[in-house]
Amino acid sequence: MKASNYTSGPWHVEDGVTRLAVVSDRDFTVAHLIPDAQGYVDAQLVIAAPDLLAALEAIIPGLSHYVAIYKDDGALELLTAARAAIAKATGGAA
């Protein structure tokens, strides 16, 4: 995984009376959410973010190689989407 400036995972959810907190293992609060049904669903996505980013970063080299060899348009679309998601998550260019 590339070096980054975000708070490293894993992250977990702490359930409070007035809010949910997404917290790192070092007790740094990453996000606050409203403790309703939508908040719990959103919290699951937020806590998965470090793993999702790492997974996307890990597939880029192999997928890039595959696209270069086989000129597969579907794989190219996936590669483009993966790079765009990484850029969105890291604040970089796609």
Secondary structure, DSSP 8 states (H G I E B T S, - for coil): ----SS--S-EEEEE-SS-EEEEETTS-EEEEE-SSHHHHHHHHHHHHHHHHHHHHHHHHHHHHHHHHHH--HHHHHHHHHHHHHHHHHHT---
